[in-house]
Amino acid sequence: MRMSKRISAAVIAVVAAASLCMPSAGAFADPGPMPTGPFKLVVHKHGYDPSQVTPDPNKMSTGEVISGTEVIGTTGATGATTNVELKDLTALANIEFNITERKIWAVNPATGQTELQDDPTWNTVSVSTNASGEAEFTGLPEGYYLVTETASPATTSPAADFWVQLPMAKQDNSAWLSEVHVYAKNQTDAPEIEKFVTQRNQYDDCVTNGRDVTWIIDTTIPRDIANSTKYDITDGSMPQIVHFVPGRNTVKVSYIDSATGNQVDLVGTPGVNGTPGVNDEYYVLHHTMTTQFPWDDSITVKLTAKGMAKIAAALSSAPGASLPNLTTTITTKVDVPQSQLDVGPTGGFGVVGTNYDNHAILEFTNSANVNYRVDATPVWIEMGGFIIKKTDVQGNLLDGAEFLLYETEQDALARQNHVQDENGNPLVGRSTIPGYIDFYGIADRDVTTGQPGRDYWLVETKAPAGYNLLPKPIKIHIVMNDVLKDPATHIALNPKEIVNEKITLPITGGQGTLVFLAVGGGLLAAGLVALALMRRRAKKLEGTEAFEG
């Protein structure tokens, strides 16, 4: 899994088979005659969280009991470490160990030499660790014994097989040990966690205010999940720019059944502010929320015993088979008031342009009562924006323009699906300085395509007084630095300049209209005079004809 902080609890590795300290070849002490037995072998199993404990690699077993106050490692950051003692670790109960072979010194009839040979009469003996993490083999005769560990759901893999000699000389050769103690080495089955944003294998995204963002959390399922007592997944605290809105946002928990390959959705019930839901079945959902910006929500999915049993039934029984993931999918709303979206006081990034980390935690207690806390590598989201500089053709700043923003040219031409603010209203931009309009709270890149910027289309819905409305959508390309302002003047450093032209049509009642009216009136008067003269002439002609007749 990618870069997740894998915290696998391991059993204290103070001894493996080869790390039993045998007497030094240069020792001069004589332990004396070998005792006749019977002898005792005690195998110890203790667990620890390697994210908290760094074991001492030089710590070796001598076959003797290690005191509870024995320092076996350290905890804390470099330069500020404290010692960890054996008593600080967790004893692992119900882990089975076996003595499967015994070798003894005997004369080989073929060579006549005394050699180490298998004991053909030996039968395997099995003992499980008690509540103190100790498996005791008693009544053993002298010999060399092969110890194995039986695979357990509480462990990732059994400890390596090892040989033990009984009795065993003390490290300084001063005496024989009739009771030998071994601290076995192995790892327990710790889960892993990985988090994504928007889609699997994506670790960052640029989001738009007012919309939902999806968080995907994959956690592995330990083989002893059925007998475990805790499996809690917490998402949060969430970034201050998003929060979980009951009734709008959702939580979904699912896994893939290894037998059928089908996705299985678990049913859970809601709980608010740390109070678990009622009538829960497979998990309980805890929601701790704030009531105003900046948000500080967290969501915890707590598997119930019934939920863990259901998941356990889906595990593959094949040895070494990969464990299925439990997938928790959470949606949250990006919800920042427009008044909070401005850049910082020095002109640098404020809410826009700032990365907001999102964390996830898995807390798990296995069947051996070993506790784990696994932190996912944080993913992050951010928002961007741009600033319009509105001018006329001479470069003079113009105020009073309004725009709508669209994500595609088709939507801009059809005047549909405009970008909205956090409340679902049209995002029209804010003007804090005359001539400049801020559009904040939008995605300034497309993570899925890998492109460094993003295209939008502006449609002017109101032009400055006395200026023409832009007839077509304007395409703009924005990048992250488009939100930056000068620290002193707060004027945009990388504005998108949009020019309006002044209206040039004649105005009703102006001088141009009077000229047309005067000319038109003169032509009309001349026409009327000509018509009158024509009528008078016609009447005279009618009178002359009558006299002559």
Secondary structure, DSSP 4 states (H G I P E B T S, - for coil): --S-B----EE--S--GGGB-PPPTT------SPP---EEEEEE-EEE-TTT-EE-TT--B-SSPPPTT-EEEEESSTTS-EEEEGGGSEE--S-EEEEEEEEEEEE-TTT--EEEEE-TT---EEEE--TTSEEEEEEEPSEEEEEEE---TTBSSPPPPEEEEESEE-TTSSSEESEEEEE---BB----EEEEESSTT--EEE--TTSEEEEEEEEE--TTGGG-SEEEEEEESPPTTEE--TTT--EEEEEE-TTT--EEEEPEEEEETTPPPSS-SSEEEEEE--SSSSP--EEEEEE-HHHHHHHHTTS--STTPPPPEEEEEEEEEE---GGG-SPPTTSS-SSBT--EEE-EEEEEE-TT--EEEEEPPPEEEEBEEEEEEEEETT--B----EEEEESSHHHHHHT-S--B-TTSSB---EEEETTEEEEEEE--SBTTTTBSSEEEEEEEEEPPTTBPPPSS-EEEEE-GGGG-B-TTT--BSS-EEEEEPBP-SPPTTSHHHHHHHHHHHHHHHHHHHHHHHHHHHHHHHHHHHHHH-
